């Protein structure tokens, strides 16, 4: 039985969604974040970096969202996903957004998050000063870069219901889901992207995954 090592409020939620779409039997081993929001040390037993998602499939352990998504679709897909024809523009878009999610988009979102956390966790007598510095860094570095990315995603989704252009989600959509959910939740996306997030969150498989996964900050309330 395939096991998903699932951390609450994390990227592993999209792996549950993928498995529900494919109707692949799986088990969930749940881990809860510490009060600091860091992953618990128990995850070190399955991943030397102590991070999620991780899946165990027999003797195989795989980490990293993109690698897990590719592995599951290749081994268990059986044509259930609307995979674009090879060498088509849809296939190129699918490949691009699958890797863009973690290679470009998520680092920007993490940077924005860290710039907000540092002042709040600074010594009390430095907080006002750190807030001024990091707010300025956010305005001059993060926000312009984020805007370019949000605009690019919107220009793509204005023309397509799904990132690869088919009638349903493909690898790219699972990979991109959490980042776009976070942006939509903070009202940082344009109308087509917001509609896209609503569309994926309305899917029965997504909702089943949400019920099974538990705490997830970026999903709708069920």
C-alpha positions as a Markdown table, in Angstrom:
| # | Residue | x | y | z |
|---|---|---|---|---|
| 1 | Unk | 0.0 | 0.0 | 0.0 |
| 2 | Unk | 1.3 | 3.4 | -0.9 |
| 3 | Unk | 1.8 | 5.6 | 2.1 |
| 4 | Unk | 1.7 | 9.4 | 2.1 |
| 5 | Unk | 3.6 | 11.0 | 5.0 |
| 6 | Unk | 1.3 | 14.0 | 5.4 |
| 7 | Unk | 2.2 | 17.2 | 7.3 |
| 8 | Unk | -0.7 | 19.5 | 8.1 |
| 9 | Unk | -0.9 | 22.8 | 6.3 |
| 10 | Unk | 1.7 | 21.7 | 3.8 |
| 11 | Unk | 2.5 | 20.8 | 0.2 |
| 12 | Unk | 1.5 | 17.2 | 0.9 |
| 13 | Unk | -2.2 | 18.1 | 0.6 |
| 14 | Unk | -1.8 | 18.3 | -3.2 |
| 15 | Unk | -0.4 | 14.7 | -3.3 |
| 16 | Unk | -3.6 | 13.5 | -1.6 |
| 17 | Unk | -5.6 | 15.4 | -4.2 |
| 18 | Unk | -3.7 | 13.7 | -7.0 |
| 19 | Unk | -4.2 | 10.2 | -5.5 |
| 20 | Unk | -7.9 | 10.9 | -5.1 |
| 21 | Unk | -8.2 | 12.0 | -8.7 |
| 22 | Unk | -6.5 | 8.7 | -9.8 |
| 23 | Unk | -8.5 | 6.7 | -7.3 |
| 24 | Unk | -5.3 | 5.0 | -6.1 |
| 25 | Unk | -5.6 | 3.2 | -2.7 |
| 26 | Unk | -3.3 | 4.8 | -0.2 |
| 27 | Unk | -2.7 | 5.2 | 3.5 |
| 28 | Unk | -2.0 | 8.5 | 5.3 |
| 29 | Unk | 0.6 | 8.8 | 8.1 |
| 30 | Unk | -0.1 | 12.2 | 9.7 |
| 31 | Unk | 2.4 | 14.5 | 11.3 |
| 32 | Unk | 1.6 | 17.7 | 13.1 |
| 33 | Unk | 3.6 | 20.9 | 12.9 |
| 34 | Unk | 5.3 | 22.2 | 16.1 |
| 35 | Unk | 4.1 | 25.4 | 17.7 |
| 36 | Unk | 6.9 | 27.1 | 15.7 |
| 37 | Unk | 5.2 | 25.8 | 12.6 |
| 38 | Unk | 8.3 | 23.7 | 11.8 |
| 39 | Unk | 7.9 | 20.0 | 10.9 |
| 40 | Unk | 8.2 | 17.5 | 13.8 |
| 41 | Unk | 11.4 | 15.5 | 14.2 |
| 42 | Unk | 9.6 | 12.3 | 13.5 |
| 43 | Unk | 9.7 | 13.1 | 9.8 |
| 44 | Unk | 13.5 | 12.6 | 9.9 |
| 45 | Unk | 12.8 | 8.8 | 10.0 |
| 46 | Unk | 11.4 | 8.9 | 6.5 |
| 47 | Unk | 13.3 | 11.9 | 5.0 |
| 48 | Unk | 16.8 | 13.0 | 6.1 |
| 49 | Unk | 15.7 | 16.6 | 5.6 |
| 50 | Unk | 12.7 | 16.1 | 7.8 |
| 51 | Unk | 10.3 | 17.7 | 5.3 |
| 52 | Unk | 7.0 | 16.7 | 3.6 |
| 53 | Unk | 5.7 | 15.5 | 1.3 |
| 54 | Unk | 7.2 | 12.1 | 1.3 |
| 55 | Unk | 5.7 | 8.9 | -0.1 |
| 56 | Unk | 6.6 | 5.3 | 0.6 |
| 57 | Unk | 5.8 | 2.8 | -2.1 |
| 58 | Unk | 7.1 | -0.6 | -1.1 |
| 59 | Unk | 10.8 | -0.2 | -0.7 |
| 60 | Unk | 10.8 | 3.2 | -2.4 |
| 61 | Unk | 10.9 | 6.5 | -0.5 |
| 62 | Unk | 10.4 | 9.7 | -2.6 |
| 63 | Unk | 10.4 | 13.3 | -1.5 |
| 64 | Unk | 9.9 | 16.6 | -3.4 |
| 65 | Unk | 6.5 | 17.4 | -4.8 |
| 66 | Unk | 7.4 | 17.5 | -8.4 |
| 67 | Unk | 9.2 | 14.1 | -8.3 |
| 68 | Unk | 6.3 | 12.5 | -6.4 |
| 69 | Unk | 3.7 | 13.9 | -8.9 |
| 70 | Unk | 5.7 | 12.5 | -11.8 |
| 71 | Unk | 6.3 | 9.2 | -10.2 |
| 72 | Unk | 2.6 | 8.7 | -9.2 |
| 73 | Unk | 1.3 | 9.7 | -12.6 |
| 74 | Unk | 3.8 | 7.5 | -14.5 |
| 75 | Unk | 3.2 | 4.4 | -12.3 |
| 76 | Unk | -0.5 | 4.8 | -11.4 |
| 77 | Unk | -2.0 | 7.2 | -14.0 |
| 78 | Unk | -3.3 | 4.5 | -16.5 |
| 79 | Unk | -4.7 | 7.2 | -18.7 |
| 80 | Unk | -7.1 | 8.6 | -16.0 |
| 81 | Unk | -5.6 | 12.1 | -16.2 |
| 82 | Unk | -6.1 | 14.3 | -19.3 |
| 83 | Unk | -2.4 | 14.1 | -20.2 |
| 84 | Unk | -1.5 | 16.4 | -23.2 |
| 85 | Unk | -0.3 | 14.8 | -26.4 |
| 86 | Unk | 3.5 | 14.4 | -26.5 |
| 87 | Unk | 5.3 | 17.4 | -28.2 |
| 88 | Unk | 2.1 | 19.5 | -28.1 |
| 89 | Unk | 1.9 | 23.0 | -26.6 |
| 90 | Unk | -0.1 | 21.5 | -23.8 |
| 91 | Unk | 2.7 | 19.1 | -23.0 |
| 92 | Unk | 5.2 | 21.9 | -22.9 |
| 93 | Unk | 2.9 | 24.0 | -20.6 |
| 94 | Unk | 2.4 | 20.9 | -18.4 |
| 95 | Unk | 6.1 | 20.4 | -18.1 |
| 96 | Unk | 6.8 | 24.1 | -17.5 |
| 97 | Unk | 4.3 | 24.7 | -14.8 |
| 98 | Unk | 5.1 | 21.4 | -13.1 |
| 99 | Unk | 8.6 | 22.7 | -12.4 |
| 100 | Unk | 7.9 | 26.5 | -12.3 |
| 101 | Unk | 5.7 | 26.0 | -9.2 |
| 102 | Unk | 8.7 | 25.0 | -7.0 |
| 103 | Unk | 11.5 | 26.5 | -9.0 |
| 104 | Unk | 10.1 | 30.1 | -9.2 |
| 105 | Unk | 6.7 | 30.7 | -7.6 |
| 106 | Unk | 7.1 | 29.1 | -4.2 |
| 107 | Unk | 10.5 | 30.7 | -3.4 |
| 108 | Unk | 8.9 | 34.1 | -3.9 |
| 109 | Unk | 6.1 | 33.2 | -1.6 |
| 110 | Unk | 8.5 | 31.9 | 1.0 |
| 111 | Unk | 10.5 | 35.0 | 0.8 |
| 112 | Unk | 7.4 | 37.1 | 1.3 |
| 113 | Unk | 6.5 | 35.0 | 4.3 |
| 114 | Unk | 10.0 | 35.2 | 5.9 |
| 115 | Unk | 10.1 | 39.0 | 5.4 |
| 116 | Unk | 6.9 | 39.2 | 7.5 |
| 117 | Unk | 8.1 | 36.7 | 10.2 |
| 118 | Unk | 11.5 | 38.2 | 10.9 |
| 119 | Unk | 10.3 | 41.5 | 12.4 |
| 120 | Unk | 7.7 | 39.8 | 14.5 |
| 121 | Unk | 10.3 | 37.4 | 16.0 |
| 122 | Unk | 13.0 | 40.0 | 16.5 |
| 123 | Unk | 13.8 | 41.3 | 20.0 |
| 124 | Unk | 11.1 | 43.7 | 21.1 |
| 125 | Unk | 13.4 | 46.7 | 21.1 |
| 126 | Unk | 14.4 | 46.1 | 17.5 |
| 127 | Unk | 11.0 | 45.2 | 16.0 |
| 128 | Unk | 10.0 | 48.7 | 14.9 |
| 129 | Unk | 13.4 | 49.0 | 13.1 |
| 130 | Unk | 13.2 | 45.5 | 11.5 |
| 131 | Unk | 9.7 | 46.1 | 10.4 |
| 132 | Unk | 10.7 | 49.3 | 8.5 |
| 133 | Unk | 13.6 | 47.5 | 6.8 |
| 134 | Unk | 11.7 | 44.4 | 5.8 |
| 135 | Unk | 8.6 | 46.3 | 4.7 |
| 136 | Unk | 10.9 | 48.2 | 2.4 |
| 137 | Unk | 12.6 | 45.1 | 1.1 |
| 138 | Unk | 9.2 | 43.6 | 0.5 |
| 139 | Unk | 8.0 | 46.6 | -1.5 |
| 140 | Unk | 11.2 | 46.9 | -3.6 |
| 141 | Unk | 12.2 | 43.3 | -4.1 |
| 142 | Unk | 9.3 | 40.8 | -3.5 |
| 143 | Unk | 6.2 | 42.7 | -4.6 |
| 144 | Unk | 7.5 | 43.7 | -8.1 |
| 145 | Unk | 8.7 | 40.2 | -8.7 |
| 146 | Unk | 5.5 | 38.7 | -7.4 |
| 147 | Unk | 3.4 | 41.0 | -9.6 |
| 148 | Unk | 5.3 | 39.9 | -12.8 |
| 149 | Unk | 4.6 | 36.3 | -11.9 |
| 150 | Unk | 0.9 | 36.8 | -11.0 |
| 151 | Unk | 0.4 | 38.7 | -14.3 |
| 152 | Unk | 2.1 | 35.9 | -16.3 |
| 153 | Unk | -0.1 | 33.3 | -14.7 |
| 154 | Unk | -3.2 | 35.3 | -15.3 |
| 155 | Unk | -2.4 | 35.8 | -19.0 |
| 156 | Unk | -2.1 | 32.1 | -19.3 |
| 157 | Unk | -5.3 | 31.2 | -17.4 |
| 158 | Unk | -7.4 | 33.8 | -19.3 |
| 159 | Unk | -7.2 | 31.4 | -22.3 |
| 160 | Unk | -7.4 | 28.1 | -20.5 |
| 161 | Unk | -9.4 | 26.3 | -17.8 |
| 162 | Unk | -6.4 | 24.2 | -16.8 |
| 163 | Unk | -2.8 | 24.9 | -17.1 |
| 164 | Unk | -2.1 | 22.4 | -19.9 |
| 165 | Unk | -5.3 | 23.4 | -21.7 |
| 166 | Unk | -7.2 | 20.2 | -21.5 |
| 167 | Unk | -10.5 | 19.3 | -19.9 |
| 168 | Unk | -9.1 | 18.5 | -16.5 |
| 169 | Unk | -6.1 | 18.8 | -14.2 |
| 170 | Unk | -2.7 | 17.4 | -15.2 |
| 171 | Unk | 0.6 | 17.3 | -13.3 |
| 172 | Unk | 1.1 | 21.1 | -13.5 |
| 173 | Unk | -2.2 | 21.8 | -11.8 |
| 174 | Unk | -1.4 | 19.6 | -8.8 |
| 175 | Unk | 2.0 | 21.2 | -8.5 |
| 176 | Unk | 0.7 | 24.8 | -8.8 |
| 177 | Unk | -2.3 | 24.4 | -6.6 |
| 178 | Unk | -0.9 | 25.3 | -3.2 |
| 179 | Unk | 0.9 | 28.4 | -4.4 |
| 180 | Unk | -2.1 | 29.8 | -6.2 |
| 181 | Unk | -4.4 | 28.9 | -3.2 |
| 182 | Unk | -2.1 | 31.0 | -1.0 |
| 183 | Unk | -2.1 | 33.9 | -3.4 |
| 184 | Unk | -5.9 | 33.7 | -3.8 |
| 185 | Unk | -6.5 | 33.6 | -0.1 |
| 186 | Unk | -4.5 | 36.8 | 0.3 |
| 187 | Unk | -6.3 | 38.4 | -2.6 |
| 188 | Unk | -3.2 | 38.7 | -4.7 |
| 189 | Unk | -4.5 | 37.2 | -7.9 |
| 190 | Unk | -6.5 | 38.4 | -10.9 |
| 191 | Unk | -10.0 | 37.1 | -11.8 |
| 192 | Unk | -9.1 | 34.2 | -14.1 |
| 193 | Unk | -6.6 | 32.8 | -11.6 |
| 194 | Unk | -9.2 | 33.2 | -8.8 |
| 195 | Unk | -11.8 | 31.3 | -10.9 |
| 196 | Unk | -9.2 | 28.6 | -11.6 |
| 197 | Unk | -8.6 | 28.1 | -7.8 |
| 198 | Unk | -12.3 | 27.9 | -7.2 |
| 199 | Unk | -12.6 | 25.4 | -10.0 |
| 200 | Unk | -10.0 | 23.0 | -8.6 |
| 201 | Unk | -11.3 | 23.4 | -5.1 |
| 202 | Unk | -14.8 | 22.4 | -6.3 |
| 203 | Unk | -13.6 | 19.0 | -7.7 |
| 204 | Unk | -15.0 | 16.0 | -5.7 |
| 205 | Unk | -11.5 | 14.5 | -5.5 |
| 206 | Unk | -10.1 | 17.7 | -4.1 |
| 207 | Unk | -12.8 | 17.8 | -1.4 |
| 208 | Unk | -12.3 | 14.1 | -0.5 |
| 209 | Unk | -8.6 | 14.8 | -0.1 |
| 210 | Unk | -9.3 | 17.8 | 2.1 |
| 211 | Unk | -11.5 | 15.7 | 4.4 |
| 212 | Unk | -8.9 | 13.0 | 4.7 |
| 213 | Unk | -5.9 | 15.3 | 5.1 |
| 214 | Unk | -7.3 | 17.5 | 7.8 |
| 215 | Unk | -5.9 | 20.9 | 8.7 |
| 216 | Unk | -5.0 | 22.9 | 5.6 |
| 217 | Unk | -4.8 | 26.6 | 5.8 |
| 218 | Unk | -5.3 | 27.3 | 2.1 |
| 219 | Unk | -8.3 | 25.2 | 1.3 |
| 220 | Unk | -12.0 | 26.1 | 1.6 |
| 221 | Unk | -14.0 | 25.4 | 4.7 |
| 222 | Unk | -16.0 | 22.2 | 4.3 |
